[in-house]
Amino acid sequence: MLNRIFKKTIIVFLIFSYYCSQAQDKFHYDAVAEKYFAVGIKHFQNKQYEEAFNIFDSLMNKLTIHQKTTGSYVMAGKSLQKMKRFNASILILKDLLKYYPTSSYTGDALFTLAVDYLYLQKNYESAVALLDCIESGNDIVLITKSEKLLSEIADKYLTSDELNLMLAGTKTVRMNDYIHLKLVEKYYHAGKIEEAKKFVEEILKREKKSVYNNKFQNLNSHLQTGKSLKIGVLLPLSKQTTGGSMQMISNELLDGINFAVKEYTMQNSSTPQVLLDVRDTDRSLSTAAKEFRKLADDKDVISVIGSLSSDETARIAEESARLGMPLLAPTATAVGIAAKGKYVYQLNPDYEVRGKLLARYVIKKMKIQTIAILASGEIVGKTLADAFKRESEKLGAKIVDIQYYAKGSTDLSEQFYNIRKSGLLLQGSKKSEENLDIPITSIQGLFLAISDAEEIGVLASQINYFNIKTQLFGSNEWYVPGNLEANKRYLNGIIFITDSYIDENEPRYKSFENIFIHEMKKHSSRYSIIGYDACRLLLNKISDGNITRDAIVNSLQSGKQFQGVHRRISFTQNRINDEMYILRFMNGEIEKLEDISFNELK
């Protein structure tokens, strides 16, 4: 591949030398090239990227420059990008920009180049390419796309030093002002008020008003209000170290947090101004602890939201307890995190709370008294099963059998035969458990404590095969609509407990979603709503006058319930949110039965 690129570059150089005395936009018309270019486009549209690249590669390397030469460069670059050959794509696009600077494809090439860099986590290079695209083009659609992507990169990835470097490369007043605006926002959110003021004053005192004058004026009004409080945010934001899914979830959480602060700022002119201090854990326990300590050293930071995984959250929870910094854990579910100390609050119920709550619902609300448990031997399933069993027995129910299965098991006949045997004993039958013609009706409920949604299909059909007629119930891991739908003939009526439920017809959600789309230019997700609720909880405490770390902690422990978009939040004396939902899968639909908490199931 590299030899091919090298040969191509030599050919381009020879062509360039031969035509250096001619205008580069004067091309020879080639009917064959026109035909094959159309074939290449068809391959590209059909996602046949290798075939498309081969055609565009041959067209751009023809000795005679024709009307499709520069277009072939761009499409060859796009084809390589689709094949994830980003470095090769960059080489071709750079050749086009070097040898054909007046091409009408320059803007398209720069945007494609920016995306290549972004895939390679070269965020600064990507931003520079987008800046060049905006300043050199006249395609409004392309410019709009470039500005949107540049804004996202600047907000999430660029440092103030990198933005300062970009200022020197701007060619237009408009983009110079735009980079200044992003730099001011960066300083503002980092709490560097004096640096931000200096830039804003320079822009506002100009005789000719900036295109972004209103935004500068708005920032200036905030900068003049004085000292701000800060909320720290610790998340694994680096794609290189976390992988795509974790980075995506972190960014969605951050979107919700940013939106909450933006909404708060618009709604509260008299209450303390709040800024965010966002730190990347780099998916490292030591880095997470170090960044948490930095946040704790800043006296303006009154609380921290983080992190994503239970292991990172547990590590920073230790620092939270030691340094007296309030920590809100938005997604961690492991047992023992909140037990690290009085400053740690777990917004997501841990597996022990889930097992106990489900047991109370099943016994107190459903009046079920004889229960069997089938559980994964992995930590999630075992923790759920153990907590459920202890609480059930405490409430007087009888656990007639408990069976575990190993990860990856597909044949659970031994476990189901044992459950059948226990059921037959209850029924007073002396028949063999292997006689599947006899239905098991004496077991009123079967708790299926799975660790992964992939286990749903394995269990569902076997419950039916082993002729166990009972009420099925489970935990949050069952809340996967696609898996339920695929096994609906076996799972009709299953009940499960979950920490999150969004009714898209509910007025609170609809109002939130409309404003979120308007302000953030995208739809919300489950995780952006989780981030929003976590941050809004803190902001409500600040609005009520709780502006110190200890005041935040005392307020969180007050027992006052907070109604979020996706769930209620109230803490047990162990500082774990115990508000959950009971859902039922019935006739192909998931319906909410009720909200539950320990207070409601006394």
C-alpha positions as CSV (number, residue, x, y, z in Angstrom):
1,M,0.0,0.0,0.0
2,L,2.8,2.4,1.0
3,N,4.7,1.7,-2.3
4,R,1.5,2.5,-4.2
5,I,1.1,5.8,-2.4
6,F,4.8,6.6,-3.0
7,K,4.5,5.9,-6.7
8,K,1.4,8.0,-6.9
9,T,3.1,10.9,-5.2
10,I,6.0,10.7,-7.7
11,I,3.5,10.7,-10.6
12,V,1.7,13.7,-9.1
13,F,5.0,15.6,-8.8
14,L,5.9,14.9,-12.4
15,I,2.5,16.0,-13.6
16,F,2.7,19.1,-11.4
17,S,6.2,20.0,-12.9
18,Y,5.0,19.5,-16.4
19,Y,1.9,21.7,-16.0
20,C,3.5,24.3,-13.7
21,S,3.3,27.0,-16.4
22,Q,-0.4,26.4,-17.0
23,A,-3.4,27.3,-14.8
24,Q,-4.3,24.4,-12.7
25,D,-8.0,24.7,-13.3
26,K,-7.7,24.0,-17.0
27,F,-8.3,20.4,-17.6
28,H,-8.5,18.2,-20.7
29,Y,-12.0,16.7,-21.1
30,D,-11.8,12.9,-21.0
31,A,-15.0,11.0,-21.8
32,V,-13.7,7.7,-20.5
33,A,-12.7,9.3,-17.2
34,E,-16.3,10.7,-16.9
35,K,-17.7,7.2,-17.4
36,Y,-15.4,5.5,-14.9
37,F,-15.9,8.2,-12.3
38,A,-19.6,7.6,-12.4
39,V,-18.9,3.8,-11.9
40,G,-16.7,4.7,-8.9
41,I,-19.4,6.8,-7.4
42,K,-21.9,4.0,-7.7
43,H,-19.4,1.6,-5.9
44,F,-19.0,4.2,-3.2
45,Q,-22.7,4.6,-2.7
46,N,-23.1,0.8,-2.5
47,K,-20.4,0.7,0.2
48,Q,-18.0,-1.2,-2.1
49,Y,-15.2,1.0,-0.9
50,E,-12.3,-1.1,-2.2
51,E,-13.6,-1.2,-5.7
52,A,-14.4,2.5,-5.6
53,F,-10.9,3.3,-4.4
54,N,-9.3,1.3,-7.2
55,I,-11.2,3.3,-9.8
56,F,-10.5,6.7,-8.3
57,D,-6.9,5.8,-7.8
58,S,-6.4,4.9,-11.5
59,L,-8.3,8.1,-12.6
60,M,-6.2,10.5,-10.4
61,N,-2.9,8.9,-11.6
62,K,-3.6,9.3,-15.4
63,L,-0.8,11.3,-17.0
64,T,-3.2,13.6,-18.6
65,I,-5.0,15.9,-16.2
66,H,-8.8,15.7,-16.9
67,Q,-12.0,17.1,-15.5
68,K,-12.3,14.4,-12.9
69,T,-8.7,14.4,-11.6
70,T,-9.3,16.5,-8.4
71,G,-12.6,14.9,-7.8
72,S,-10.9,11.5,-7.9
73,Y,-8.5,12.6,-5.3
74,V,-11.3,13.5,-2.9
75,M,-13.3,10.4,-3.5
76,A,-10.2,8.2,-3.2
77,G,-9.5,9.9,0.2
78,K,-13.2,9.3,1.2
79,S,-13.0,5.6,0.2
80,L,-9.9,5.1,2.2
81,Q,-11.5,6.8,5.2
82,K,-14.5,4.4,4.9
83,M,-12.0,1.5,5.0
84,K,-10.5,3.0,8.1
85,R,-7.1,3.6,6.3
86,F,-6.9,7.1,7.8
87,N,-3.2,7.8,7.3
88,A,-3.4,6.8,3.6
89,S,-6.4,9.0,3.1
90,I,-4.5,11.9,4.7
91,L,-1.6,11.5,2.3
92,I,-3.9,11.7,-0.8
93,L,-5.9,14.6,0.5
94,K,-2.7,16.5,1.3
95,D,-1.4,15.9,-2.3
96,L,-4.6,17.4,-3.6
97,L,-4.3,20.5,-1.4
98,K,-0.7,20.9,-2.3
99,Y,-0.8,20.4,-6.1
100,Y,-4.3,21.7,-6.9
101,P,-4.9,24.6,-4.4
102,T,-7.5,26.2,-6.6
103,S,-9.6,23.1,-7.0
104,S,-13.3,23.5,-6.3
105,Y,-12.9,20.3,-4.1
106,T,-10.6,22.1,-1.6
107,G,-13.4,22.5,1.0
108,D,-14.5,18.9,0.7
109,A,-10.9,17.7,1.0
110,L,-10.3,19.8,4.1
111,F,-13.5,18.5,5.8
112,T,-12.6,14.9,4.9
113,L,-9.0,15.5,6.2
114,A,-10.5,16.8,9.5
115,V,-12.5,13.7,10.0
116,D,-9.4,11.5,9.3
117,Y,-7.5,13.4,12.0
118,L,-10.4,13.1,14.4
119,Y,-10.5,9.3,14.0
120,L,-6.8,9.3,14.8
121,Q,-7.4,11.4,18.0
122,K,-5.4,14.3,16.4
123,N,-7.9,16.8,17.6
124,Y,-5.8,20.0,17.1
125,E,-4.9,19.0,13.5
126,S,-8.6,18.3,12.9
127,A,-9.6,21.7,14.2
128,V,-7.0,23.5,12.0
129,A,-8.3,21.6,8.9
130,L,-11.9,22.7,9.8
131,L,-10.8,26.3,10.3
132,D,-9.2,26.2,6.8
133,C,-12.3,24.7,5.4
134,I,-14.5,27.4,6.8
135,E,-12.2,30.3,5.7
136,S,-11.5,29.0,2.2
137,G,-14.9,27.8,1.1
138,N,-18.2,29.2,0.0
139,D,-20.4,26.1,0.3
140,I,-22.8,27.1,3.1
141,V,-23.8,23.5,3.9
142,L,-20.1,22.5,4.2
143,I,-19.3,25.5,6.3
144,T,-22.2,24.9,8.7
145,K,-21.1,21.3,9.1
146,S,-17.5,22.4,9.7
147,E,-18.5,25.0,12.3
148,K,-20.6,22.5,14.2
149,L,-17.8,19.9,14.3
150,L,-15.2,22.6,15.2
151,S,-17.3,23.8,18.1
152,E,-17.6,20.3,19.5
153,I,-13.9,19.6,19.2
154,A,-13.0,23.0,20.7
155,D,-15.4,22.5,23.6
156,K,-14.5,18.9,24.5
157,Y,-10.9,18.4,23.4
158,L,-8.8,21.5,22.8
159,T,-6.8,23.2,25.5
160,S,-6.5,27.0,25.9
161,D,-2.9,26.8,24.6
162,E,-4.1,25.0,21.4
163,L,-6.8,27.6,20.9
164,N,-4.2,30.4,21.3
165,L,-2.1,28.6,18.6
166,M,-5.1,28.6,16.3
167,L,-5.6,32.3,16.7
168,A,-2.3,33.0,14.8
169,G,-3.6,30.9,11.8
170,T,-6.9,32.7,11.3
171,K,-7.3,34.6,8.0
172,T,-10.6,36.3,8.6
173,V,-11.9,38.6,11.4
174,R,-15.0,36.4,11.8
175,M,-13.0,33.2,12.6
176,N,-10.5,35.2,14.7
177,D,-13.5,36.3,16.8
178,Y,-14.9,32.8,16.8
179,I,-11.7,31.3,18.2
180,H,-11.5,34.1,20.7
181,L,-15.1,33.2,21.8
182,K,-14.1,29.6,22.3
183,L,-11.0,30.6,24.2
184,V,-13.1,32.9,26.5
185,E,-15.5,30.1,27.2
186,K,-12.6,27.8,28.0
187,Y,-11.2,30.3,30.5
188,Y,-14.7,31.0,31.9
189,H,-15.5,27.3,32.5
190,A,-12.1,26.8,34.0
191,G,-12.6,29.7,36.4
192,K,-9.9,31.8,34.9
193,I,-12.0,34.9,35.1
194,E,-9.3,37.6,34.7
195,E,-7.9,36.0,31.5
196,A,-11.5,35.7,30.1
197,K,-12.2,39.4,31.0
198,K,-9.1,40.6,29.1
199,F,-10.2,39.0,25.8
200,V,-13.8,40.0,26.1
201,E,-12.9,43.7,26.8
202,E,-10.7,43.7,23.7
203,I,-13.5,42.5,21.5
204,L,-16.2,44.7,22.9
205,K,-14.3,47.9,22.7
206,R,-13.7,47.6,18.9
207,E,-15.6,50.1,16.8
208,K,-16.8,47.5,14.3
209,K,-19.0,45.0,16.2
210,S,-18.2,41.3,16.1
211,V,-20.5,38.8,14.5
212,Y,-20.5,37.2,17.9
213,N,-21.1,40.4,19.8
214,N,-24.2,39.2,21.7
215,K,-22.4,36.1,22.9
216,F,-19.5,38.2,24.1
217,Q,-21.9,40.6,25.9
218,N,-23.6,37.7,27.6
219,L,-20.2,36.3,28.7
220,N,-19.2,39.7,30.0
221,S,-22.3,40.0,32.1
222,H,-21.4,36.7,33.8
223,L,-17.8,37.6,34.2
224,Q,-18.7,40.8,36.1
225,T,-20.8,39.0,38.7
226,G,-17.7,38.0,40.7
227,K,-16.7,34.8,42.3
228,S,-18.2,31.6,41.0
229,L,-18.8,28.2,42.6
230,K,-17.6,25.1,40.7
231,I,-18.8,21.6,40.2
232,G,-16.0,19.2,39.4
233,V,-16.6,16.4,36.8
234,L,-14.5,13.3,36.5
235,L,-15.1,11.0,33.6
236,P,-13.1,8.7,31.2
237,L,-13.2,11.0,28.2
238,S,-10.2,9.8,26.3
239,K,-11.1,7.5,23.3
240,Q,-7.6,6.1,23.1
241,T,-7.8,4.6,26.6
242,T,-11.4,3.8,27.1
243,G,-12.7,2.5,23.8
244,G,-15.6,4.0,21.8
245,S,-18.6,2.9,24.0
246,M,-17.2,4.2,27.2
247,Q,-16.1,7.5,25.6
248,M,-19.6,7.9,24.1
249,I,-21.4,7.3,27.4
250,S,-19.0,9.8,29.1
251,N,-19.7,12.4,26.5
252,E,-23.4,11.9,26.8
253,L,-23.2,12.3,30.5
254,L,-21.2,15.4,30.1
255,D,-23.8,16.7,27.6
256,G,-26.5,16.4,30.3
257,I,-24.3,18.1,32.9
258,N,-23.4,21.0,30.6
259,F,-27.1,21.4,29.7
260,A,-28.1,21.5,33.4
261,V,-25.6,24.3,34.1
262,K,-26.6,26.2,31.0
263,E,-30.3,25.9,32.0
264,Y,-29.5,27.0,35.6
265,T,-27.5,30.0,34.3
266,M,-30.5,31.1,32.2
267,Q,-33.0,30.7,35.0
268,N,-31.0,32.0,38.0
269,S,-29.6,35.6,37.8
270,S,-29.5,36.2,41.5
271,T,-28.2,32.9,42.8
272,P,-24.4,32.0,42.7
273,Q,-22.9,31.5,39.3
274,V,-21.8,27.9,38.8
275,L,-18.9,26.7,36.5
276,L,-17.8,23.3,35.6
277,D,-14.3,21.9,36.0
278,V,-14.1,18.9,33.8
279,R,-11.2,16.4,34.2
280,D,-10.4,13.2,32.2
281,T,-9.6,10.1,34.3
282,D,-7.8,8.6,31.3
283,R,-9.3,5.3,32.5
284,S,-6.6,5.1,35.1
285,L,-7.3,4.7,38.9
286,S,-4.2,6.7,39.8
287,T,-5.0,9.5,37.3
288,A,-8.6,9.6,38.6
289,A,-7.3,9.9,42.2
290,K,-4.8,12.6,41.2
291,E,-7.4,14.7,39.4
292,F,-9.8,14.4,42.2
293,R,-7.2,15.7,44.6
294,K,-6.6,18.7,42.3
295,L,-10.3,19.4,42.4
296,A,-10.4,19.1,46.2
297,D,-7.5,21.6,46.5
298,D,-9.6,24.2,44.7
299,K,-11.6,25.9,47.4
300,D,-14.2,27.0,44.9
301,V,-15.2,23.4,44.0
302,I,-18.0,22.4,46.3
303,S,-18.8,18.9,44.9
304,V,-17.7,16.4,42.2
305,I,-19.8,14.2,39.8
306,G,-18.0,11.0,38.8
307,S,-16.9,8.6,37.6
308,L,-18.4,6.2,35.1
309,S,-17.3,2.7,36.2
310,S,-17.5,1.3,39.7
311,D,-13.8,0.7,40.0
312,E,-12.9,4.3,39.3
313,T,-15.7,5.6,41.4
314,A,-14.6,3.4,44.4
315,R,-11.1,4.8,44.1
316,I,-12.1,8.4,44.1
317,A,-14.6,7.7,46.8
318,E,-11.7,6.9,49.1
319,E,-10.3,10.4,48.3
320,S,-13.7,11.9,48.9
321,A,-13.9,10.5,52.4
322,R,-10.3,11.5,53.2
323,L,-10.5,15.1,51.8
324,G,-14.1,15.9,52.8
325,M,-15.2,16.5,49.2
326,P,-18.9,15.6,48.4
327,L,-19.0,13.0,45.6
328,L,-22.1,12.1,43.5
329,A,-21.6,8.8,41.7
330,P,-24.1,8.9,38.8
331,T,-23.8,5.3,37.3
332,A,-21.7,3.1,39.6
333,T,-23.6,0.0,40.9
334,A,-21.0,-1.9,42.9
335,V,-21.7,-2.6,46.6
336,G,-19.6,-0.7,49.1
337,I,-18.9,2.5,47.3
338,A,-21.1,4.8,49.5
339,A,-19.7,3.0,52.5
340,K,-16.3,4.7,51.9
341,G,-17.5,7.7,53.9
342,K,-20.1,10.3,54.7
343,Y,-19.3,12.5,51.7
344,V,-20.1,9.8,49.1
345,Y,-23.6,9.5,47.5
346,Q,-24.5,6.8,45.1
347,L,-27.3,7.9,42.7
348,N,-27.6,4.4,41.1
349,P,-28.9,1.8,43.6
350,D,-26.2,-0.9,44.2
351,Y,-27.0,-4.6,43.6
352,E,-27.7,-5.2,47.3
353,V,-30.4,-2.5,47.3
354,R,-31.9,-3.8,44.1
355,G,-32.1,-7.4,45.5
356,K,-33.7,-6.2,48.8
357,L,-36.2,-3.8,47.1
358,L,-37.3,-6.5,44.7
359,A,-37.8,-9.0,47.5
360,R,-39.9,-6.5,49.4
361,Y,-42.1,-5.8,46.3
362,V,-42.6,-9.5,45.5
363,I,-43.5,-10.4,49.1
364,K,-45.3,-7.3,50.3
365,K,-47.1,-6.3,47.2
366,M,-47.5,-9.5,45.2
367,K,-48.0,-11.7,48.3
368,I,-45.7,-14.4,46.9
369,Q,-44.4,-16.7,49.7
370,T,-42.7,-19.7,47.9
371,I,-39.8,-18.7,45.7
372,A,-37.0,-20.4,43.8
373,I,-33.9,-18.6,42.6
374,L,-31.9,-19.2,39.5
375,A,-28.8,-17.0,39.4
376,S,-25.6,-16.4,37.5
377,G,-22.5,-17.3,39.5
378,E,-20.9,-14.0,38.3
379,I,-20.7,-11.2,40.9
380,V,-23.8,-9.3,39.6
381,G,-26.1,-12.4,39.7
382,K,-24.7,-13.7,43.0
383,T,-24.9,-10.4,44.8
384,L,-28.5,-9.9,43.6
385,A,-29.5,-13.4,44.6
386,D,-27.9,-13.3,48.0
387,A,-29.5,-9.9,48.9
388,F,-32.9,-11.1,47.6
389,K,-32.7,-14.4,49.6
390,R,-31.7,-12.7,52.9
391,E,-34.5,-10.1,52.6
392,S,-37.1,-12.7,51.6
393,E,-36.3,-14.9,54.5
394,K,-36.3,-11.9,56.8
395,L,-39.9,-11.1,55.6
396,G,-41.0,-14.7,56.2
397,A,-41.0,-16.0,52.7
398,K,-39.7,-19.5,51.9
399,I,-36.8,-19.9,49.4
400,V,-37.5,-23.4,48.2
401,D,-34.3,-23.7,46.1
402,I,-31.4,-21.6,44.9
403,Q,-29.4,-22.7,41.8
404,Y,-26.3,-21.1,40.2
405,Y,-25.0,-21.5,36.7
406,A,-21.5,-20.6,35.3
407,K,-20.8,-17.9,32.8
408,G,-21.5,-19.0,29.2
409,S,-23.6,-22.0,30.2
410,T,-26.3,-23.0,27.7
411,D,-27.5,-26.3,29.1
412,L,-29.2,-25.6,32.5
413,S,-31.0,-28.9,32.7
414,E,-29.3,-29.8,36.0
415,Q,-30.5,-26.6,37.6
416,F,-34.0,-26.8,36.3
417,Y,-34.4,-30.5,37.3
418,N,-33.3,-29.5,40.8
419,I,-35.9,-26.7,40.9
420,R,-38.6,-29.2,39.6
421,K,-37.6,-31.6,42.3
422,S,-38.2,-28.9,45.0
423,G,-41.5,-28.0,43.4
424,L,-42.7,-31.6,43.3
425,L,-41.9,-32.0,47.0
426,L,-44.1,-28.9,47.7
427,Q,-46.8,-30.4,45.6
428,G,-46.6,-33.7,47.6
429,S,-45.8,-35.6,44.4
430,K,-43.5,-38.6,44.3
431,K,-43.1,-38.4,40.6
432,S,-39.6,-38.1,39.1
433,E,-38.5,-34.5,38.3
434,E,-37.6,-35.9,34.9
435,N,-41.3,-36.5,34.1
436,L,-41.8,-33.1,32.3
437,D,-45.5,-33.8,31.7
438,I,-46.2,-32.7,35.3
439,P,-46.3,-28.9,35.6
440,I,-44.7,-27.2,38.6
441,T,-47.3,-25.0,40.1
442,S,-46.3,-25.0,43.8
443,I,-43.5,-22.4,43.3
444,Q,-45.2,-19.0,43.2
445,G,-42.3,-17.1,41.9
446,L,-38.9,-17.7,40.2
447,F,-36.3,-15.0,40.5
448,L,-33.9,-15.0,37.5
449,A,-30.8,-13.1,38.7
450,I,-28.9,-12.8,35.4
451,S,-25.6,-10.9,34.9
452,D,-25.9,-10.1,31.2
453,A,-28.8,-9.6,28.8
454,E,-27.4,-12.3,26.5
455,E,-28.5,-14.9,29.1
456,I,-32.2,-14.0,28.5
457,G,-32.5,-16.3,25.5
458,V,-30.8,-19.1,27.2
459,L,-33.1,-19.1,30.2
460,A,-36.4,-18.2,28.5
461,S,-37.0,-21.3,26.4
462,Q,-35.7,-23.7,29.1
463,I,-38.2,-22.4,31.6
464,N,-41.0,-23.4,29.2
465,Y,-39.4,-26.7,28.3
466,F,-39.1,-27.8,31.9
467,N,-42.7,-27.0,32.5
468,I,-42.4,-24.6,35.4
469,K,-45.6,-22.5,35.7
470,T,-44.8,-19.6,37.9
471,Q,-44.5,-15.8,38.0
472,L,-41.1,-14.7,36.7
473,F,-39.2,-11.7,38.0
474,G,-35.8,-10.2,37.5
475,S,-33.5,-7.2,37.8
476,N,-32.4,-4.3,35.6
477,E,-30.4,-6.7,33.3
478,W,-33.8,-7.8,31.8
479,Y,-34.6,-4.3,30.6
480,V,-33.5,-4.9,27.0
481,P,-36.5,-4.6,24.8
482,G,-35.0,-6.4,21.8
483,N,-34.1,-9.5,23.8
484,L,-37.5,-9.5,25.5
485,E,-39.3,-9.2,22.1
486,A,-37.2,-12.1,20.7
487,N,-38.4,-14.4,23.5
488,K,-41.8,-13.0,24.1
489,R,-43.6,-16.3,23.8
490,Y,-41.8,-17.5,26.9
491,L,-41.6,-14.3,28.9
492,N,-45.1,-12.8,28.8
493,G,-45.8,-11.2,32.2
494,I,-42.3,-11.1,33.5
495,I,-41.8,-8.4,36.1
496,F,-38.4,-6.7,36.7
497,I,-37.0,-3.9,38.8
498,T,-35.0,-1.1,37.1
499,D,-33.2,2.1,38.1
500,S,-34.2,4.0,34.9
501,Y,-37.4,4.4,32.9
502,I,-38.4,7.1,30.5
503,D,-42.0,7.6,29.3
504,E,-41.7,9.6,26.2
505,N,-45.4,10.8,26.5
506,E,-44.8,12.1,30.1
507,P,-45.0,15.9,30.1
508,R,-41.9,16.4,32.2
509,Y,-39.8,14.4,29.7
510,K,-41.4,16.0,26.6
511,S,-40.6,19.5,28.0
512,F,-37.1,18.5,28.8
513,E,-36.5,17.0,25.4
514,N,-37.8,20.0,23.5
515,I,-35.5,22.4,25.3
516,F,-32.5,20.0,25.1
517,I,-32.8,19.7,21.3
518,H,-33.1,23.5,21.0
519,E,-30.1,24.2,23.2
520,M,-27.8,21.2,22.4
521,K,-28.8,20.6,18.8
522,K,-29.3,16.9,19.4
523,H,-31.6,14.5,21.0
524,S,-31.1,13.5,24.6
525,S,-30.1,9.9,25.6
526,R,-30.5,7.8,28.7
527,Y,-27.0,8.9,29.9
528,S,-27.4,12.6,29.1
529,I,-30.5,12.5,31.2
530,I,-28.7,10.8,34.0
531,G,-26.0,13.5,33.8
532,Y,-28.6,16.2,33.8
533,D,-30.4,14.8,36.8
534,A,-27.2,14.4,38.8
535,C,-26.1,18.0,38.1
536,R,-29.6,19.4,38.6
537,L,-29.8,17.8,42.0
538,L,-26.7,19.7,43.0
539,L,-27.8,23.0,41.4
540,N,-31.1,22.8,43.3
541,K,-29.1,22.5,46.5
542,I,-27.0,25.6,45.6
543,S,-30.2,27.5,44.7
544,D,-31.4,26.8,48.2
545,G,-28.3,28.5,49.6
546,N,-26.1,25.5,50.2
547,I,-22.8,26.9,49.0
548,T,-20.2,25.0,51.1
549,R,-19.2,21.4,50.9
550,D,-20.6,20.6,54.3
551,A,-23.9,22.4,53.5
552,I,-24.2,20.3,50.3
553,V,-23.7,17.1,52.3
554,N,-26.2,18.0,55.0
555,S,-28.7,18.9,52.4
556,L,-28.3,15.6,50.5
557,Q,-28.8,13.7,53.7
558,S,-32.0,15.6,54.6
559,G,-34.2,13.0,53.1
560,K,-35.9,15.4,50.8
561,Q,-36.9,13.7,47.5
562,F,-35.8,15.1,44.2
563,Q,-37.8,14.5,41.1
564,G,-35.6,14.1,38.1
565,V,-36.5,13.6,34.5
566,H,-35.8,9.8,34.5
567,R,-36.3,8.9,38.1
568,R,-36.8,10.2,41.7
569,I,-33.7,10.5,44.0
570,S,-33.7,10.2,47.7
571,F,-31.0,8.6,49.9
572,T,-31.1,5.9,52.5
573,Q,-29.1,6.5,55.7
574,N,-26.3,4.7,53.9
575,R,-26.3,7.4,51.2
576,I,-27.6,5.2,48.4
577,N,-30.5,6.2,46.2
578,D,-33.3,3.6,46.7
579,E,-35.9,5.0,44.2
580,M,-36.6,2.4,41.5
581,Y,-39.3,1.3,39.1
582,I,-41.2,-2.0,38.7
583,L,-41.9,-2.8,35.0
584,R,-43.8,-5.6,33.3
585,F,-43.3,-7.1,29.9
586,M,-46.8,-8.0,28.7
587,N,-48.1,-8.8,25.2
588,G,-45.0,-7.4,23.6
589,E,-45.0,-4.1,25.5
590,I,-43.1,-2.8,28.5
591,E,-45.3,-1.0,31.0
592,K,-44.5,0.7,34.3
593,L,-46.4,-0.7,37.2
594,E,-45.2,1.6,39.9
595,D,-42.4,3.6,41.6
596,I,-40.9,1.9,44.7
597,S,-38.5,2.7,47.5
598,F,-37.9,1.4,51.0
599,N,-40.2,4.0,52.5
600,E,-43.0,2.8,50.3
601,L,-42.4,-0.9,51.1
602,K,-42.1,-0.8,54.9
